[in-house]
Amino acid sequence: SCDVLFHFAGLGCGTLAMLEQNEAGIVLLRSFDWNDGLFDVTWSENNENVLITCSGDGSLQIWDMAKTKGPLQVYKEHTLEAYSVDWNQTRGEQLVVSGSWDQTAKLWDPAVGKSLCTFKGHEGVIYSTIWSPHIPGCFASASGDQTLRIWDVKTPGVKLVIPAHQAEVLSCDWCKYDENLLVTGAVDCSLKGWDLRNIRQPVFVLLGHTYAIRRVKFSPFHATILASCSYDFTVRFWDFSKTNPLLETVEHHTEFTCGLDLSLHNRGQV
């Protein structure tokens, strides 16, 4: 009995859950299991039923919520944990980027069975890969090597290297209203804003979290508002244009807060 329990715990597994909010509350519509932890998920930009997840075994999985079984396809190229995945939101191309603890980012077309390109340069694990919402073919990556890097899919090398923190950088995001502005969140508990036209100094620094910042997201509705979550159990909302930028601290979690996102449809929903 002990042996079985230990073996099961050692394997670990992940679940992709599809939830719907209605009058009854939050309802589980469908779930899919994978034989390793799932670290990130991204919606398809051309099919409302399709999602891609990435996993501790280094693979990406394509799922179709209209099907009872899954995944539709599995891409296994990363040699360590695939930790980040994002679907390009600029029109005209259906491209996905993934970031891995193997220190590489990979470019994928979901219709093609293998990666289109591998981006090398980071000297630490990649925690976050995020497409620019403005510039086609451009994405950012955040890494344990303490840098934020900007890449262009048309060229194999890195476009820009920003020494963003003196600590591991766990998250980054693009401003939805300024194509040159990004934010990073790091193990040093700070958030920093970066203008790609002048990377010598951050354009803002936000302090308040007491442990590593795990995820940061810009508001889709306000140019200067962003949200962050942390190993300090809190979710915080900021307006970097204000003298006192911390708008609110939400303490409703009782464990590490590892992810968050802001609704594109409902201004008040996180």
C-alpha positions as CSV (number, residue, x, y, z in Angstrom):
1,S,0.0,0.0,0.0
2,C,2.8,2.5,0.9
3,D,4.6,1.6,-2.2
4,V,1.6,2.3,-4.4
5,L,1.0,5.7,-2.7
6,F,4.6,6.7,-3.0
7,H,4.8,5.7,-6.7
8,F,1.6,7.6,-7.4
9,A,2.9,10.7,-5.6
10,G,6.2,10.5,-7.4
11,L,4.6,10.4,-10.8
12,G,2.5,13.5,-10.5
13,C,-0.2,14.4,-13.0
14,G,-1.9,17.5,-14.4
15,T,-5.5,18.4,-15.2
16,L,-6.8,20.9,-17.7
17,A,-10.3,22.0,-16.5
18,M,-12.8,24.0,-18.6
19,L,-15.0,26.1,-16.3
20,E,-18.1,28.2,-17.0
21,Q,-19.6,30.9,-14.9
22,N,-23.4,31.1,-14.8
23,E,-26.2,31.8,-12.3
24,A,-25.3,28.6,-10.4
25,G,-21.8,29.7,-9.9
26,I,-18.7,28.2,-11.5
27,V,-19.4,24.9,-13.2
28,L,-17.0,22.3,-14.5
29,L,-17.8,21.6,-18.2
30,R,-15.0,19.2,-19.1
31,S,-11.6,18.1,-17.9
32,F,-8.6,16.4,-19.4
33,D,-5.8,14.6,-17.6
34,W,-2.1,14.5,-18.5
35,N,0.6,12.4,-17.0
36,D,2.7,15.3,-15.8
37,G,2.1,18.7,-14.2
38,L,0.6,21.4,-16.5
39,F,2.3,24.8,-16.0
40,D,0.6,27.1,-18.5
41,V,-2.3,27.3,-20.9
42,T,-3.2,29.5,-23.8
43,W,-6.5,29.9,-25.9
44,S,-6.4,29.5,-29.6
45,E,-7.0,32.7,-31.4
46,N,-8.9,31.1,-34.3
47,N,-10.9,28.3,-32.7
48,E,-12.8,28.9,-29.4
49,N,-12.7,25.2,-28.5
50,V,-8.9,24.7,-28.9
51,L,-6.3,25.3,-26.2
52,I,-2.6,24.5,-25.8
53,T,-1.0,23.5,-22.5
54,C,2.7,22.9,-21.6
55,S,4.0,20.3,-19.2
56,G,6.7,19.2,-16.8
57,D,7.8,16.5,-19.3
58,G,8.8,19.2,-21.8
59,S,5.8,18.7,-24.1
60,L,3.1,20.9,-25.5
61,Q,-0.5,19.5,-25.8
62,I,-3.3,20.7,-28.2
63,W,-6.8,20.0,-26.8
64,D,-10.2,20.4,-28.4
65,M,-13.0,21.0,-25.9
66,A,-15.5,19.7,-28.5
67,K,-13.8,16.2,-28.3
68,T,-14.3,13.8,-25.4
69,K,-10.7,12.5,-25.5
70,G,-7.4,14.3,-26.0
71,P,-5.0,15.6,-26.7
72,L,-5.3,16.1,-30.5
73,Q,-1.5,16.4,-30.8
74,V,1.6,16.4,-28.5
75,Y,4.8,18.2,-29.4
76,K,7.8,16.8,-27.5
77,E,10.9,18.8,-28.2
78,H,11.9,20.7,-25.1
79,T,14.4,18.6,-23.0
80,L,13.2,20.0,-19.6
81,E,10.0,21.4,-18.2
82,A,8.0,23.5,-20.7
83,Y,6.9,26.3,-18.4
84,S,5.3,28.9,-20.6
85,V,3.1,28.9,-23.7
86,D,1.4,31.8,-25.6
87,W,-0.7,32.1,-28.8
88,N,0.0,35.1,-31.0
89,Q,-2.8,37.7,-30.9
90,T,-1.8,39.8,-33.9
91,R,-3.8,38.9,-36.9
92,G,-2.4,37.2,-40.1
93,E,-0.4,34.4,-38.5
94,Q,-1.2,31.5,-36.2
95,L,1.9,31.1,-34.2
96,V,2.6,29.8,-30.7
97,V,5.7,30.4,-28.6
98,S,6.9,28.2,-25.7
99,G,9.6,28.7,-23.1
100,S,11.4,26.0,-21.2
101,W,13.7,25.3,-18.3
102,D,16.1,24.0,-21.0
103,Q,16.9,27.7,-21.6
104,T,15.3,27.8,-25.1
105,A,12.1,29.3,-26.6
106,K,10.5,27.5,-29.5
107,L,8.2,28.8,-32.2
108,W,5.3,26.6,-33.4
109,D,2.6,26.6,-36.0
110,P,-0.1,24.3,-34.6
111,A,-0.8,22.9,-38.1
112,V,2.8,21.8,-38.4
113,G,4.1,18.7,-36.5
114,K,7.4,20.2,-35.3
115,S,8.8,23.5,-34.2
116,L,9.6,26.1,-36.8
117,C,12.5,27.7,-34.9
118,T,14.4,27.5,-31.6
119,F,15.6,30.6,-29.9
120,K,18.8,30.3,-27.8
121,G,20.6,32.9,-25.7
122,H,19.3,32.8,-22.2
123,E,21.7,31.5,-19.6
124,G,19.1,30.4,-17.2
125,V,15.6,28.7,-17.2
126,I,12.9,30.6,-19.1
127,Y,9.8,31.3,-16.9
128,S,7.7,33.4,-19.2
129,T,7.3,33.9,-23.0
130,I,4.7,36.6,-24.1
131,W,3.8,37.8,-27.6
132,S,3.7,41.5,-28.2
133,P,0.0,42.6,-28.8
134,H,1.2,45.2,-31.2
135,I,4.3,44.1,-33.2
136,P,3.8,41.0,-35.4
137,G,6.4,38.3,-34.8
138,C,7.8,39.9,-31.7
139,F,7.8,38.2,-28.2
140,A,9.4,38.8,-24.8
141,S,11.0,36.2,-22.5
142,A,11.8,36.4,-18.8
143,S,14.5,34.2,-17.2
144,G,16.3,33.0,-14.2
145,D,19.4,34.6,-15.8
146,Q,18.0,38.0,-14.5
147,T,17.2,39.3,-18.0
148,L,14.2,40.3,-20.1
149,R,14.8,39.6,-23.7
150,I,13.0,40.7,-26.9
151,W,13.0,38.4,-29.9
152,D,11.8,38.7,-33.6
153,V,10.7,35.5,-35.3
154,K,12.2,36.6,-38.6
155,T,15.8,36.6,-37.1
156,P,17.3,33.8,-35.1
157,G,19.3,35.9,-32.6
158,V,18.0,38.0,-29.7
159,K,17.0,41.5,-30.6
160,L,17.4,43.1,-27.2
161,V,18.8,42.0,-23.8
162,I,17.6,44.0,-20.7
163,P,19.3,43.3,-17.4
164,A,16.0,43.8,-15.6
165,H,16.7,42.7,-12.0
166,Q,19.5,41.4,-9.8
167,A,17.3,38.3,-9.2
168,E,15.5,35.7,-11.2
169,V,12.8,37.2,-13.4
170,L,9.6,35.1,-13.2
171,S,7.1,37.0,-15.2
172,C,6.7,39.7,-17.9
173,D,3.9,41.3,-19.8
174,W,3.3,43.9,-22.5
175,C,1.3,47.1,-22.1
176,K,-1.8,47.0,-24.2
177,Y,-1.6,50.7,-25.0
178,D,2.1,51.3,-25.6
179,E,4.1,49.0,-27.9
180,N,7.4,49.9,-26.2
181,L,6.4,49.3,-22.6
182,L,6.8,46.0,-20.7
183,V,6.7,45.1,-17.0
184,T,8.7,42.5,-15.2
185,G,8.2,40.7,-11.9
186,A,11.0,39.1,-10.0
187,V,12.3,37.2,-7.0
188,D,13.5,40.5,-5.5
189,C,9.8,41.3,-4.8
190,S,9.8,44.3,-7.3
191,L,7.9,45.1,-10.4
192,K,9.7,47.2,-13.0
193,G,8.6,48.9,-16.2
194,W,10.8,49.0,-19.2
195,D,10.7,51.3,-22.3
196,L,12.4,49.5,-25.2
197,R,13.6,52.9,-26.6
198,N,15.7,53.5,-23.4
199,I,16.6,50.5,-21.3
200,R,19.2,52.1,-19.1
201,Q,16.7,52.7,-16.3
202,P,13.3,51.4,-15.5
203,V,10.4,53.8,-16.1
204,F,8.8,52.7,-12.9
205,V,9.6,50.5,-9.9
206,L,6.7,49.1,-7.8
207,L,7.5,47.9,-4.3
208,G,5.2,46.2,-1.7
209,H,5.2,42.4,-2.2
210,T,7.2,40.6,0.5
211,Y,8.0,37.5,-1.5
212,A,8.8,36.6,-5.1
213,I,6.3,37.9,-7.7
214,R,5.0,35.0,-9.7
215,R,2.8,36.6,-12.4
216,V,2.2,40.1,-13.6
217,K,-0.5,41.3,-16.1
218,F,-1.3,44.7,-17.6
219,S,-5.0,45.8,-17.7
220,P,-6.7,45.5,-21.0
221,F,-8.8,48.6,-20.2
222,H,-6.4,51.0,-18.6
223,A,-3.0,52.1,-19.9
224,T,-1.3,52.5,-16.5
225,I,-3.0,49.8,-14.4
226,L,-1.6,46.3,-13.8
227,A,-2.0,43.3,-11.4
228,S,0.5,41.0,-9.8
229,C,0.4,37.9,-7.6
230,S,3.1,36.5,-5.3
231,Y,4.4,33.8,-3.0
232,D,3.3,36.2,-0.3
233,F,-0.3,34.9,-0.9
234,T,-1.5,38.3,-2.1
235,V,-2.9,39.8,-5.4
236,R,-2.0,43.5,-5.8
237,F,-3.4,46.1,-8.2
238,W,-1.2,49.1,-9.2
239,D,-1.4,52.3,-11.1
240,F,2.1,53.3,-12.0
241,S,1.1,56.9,-13.0
242,K,0.1,57.7,-9.4
243,T,2.4,59.0,-6.6
244,N,1.1,56.1,-4.4
245,P,0.8,53.4,-7.0
246,L,-0.6,50.6,-4.9
247,L,-4.3,50.6,-5.4
248,E,-5.4,47.5,-3.5
249,T,-4.0,44.4,-1.8
250,V,-6.2,41.3,-1.9
251,E,-5.5,38.7,0.7
252,H,-8.1,36.0,-0.1
253,H,-5.6,33.2,-0.8
254,T,-4.2,31.0,1.9
255,E,-1.3,29.7,-0.2
256,F,1.2,30.8,-2.9
257,T,-0.6,32.8,-5.6
258,C,0.9,31.4,-8.8
259,G,-1.2,32.9,-11.6
260,L,-3.7,35.5,-12.6
261,D,-5.3,37.1,-15.6
262,L,-7.7,40.0,-16.4
263,S,-10.9,39.4,-18.3
264,L,-11.1,41.0,-21.8
265,H,-14.9,41.1,-21.5
266,N,-15.7,42.2,-18.0
267,R,-13.8,45.2,-16.7
268,G,-14.0,44.2,-13.1
269,Q,-13.2,40.5,-13.4
270,V,-9.8,39.0,-12.5
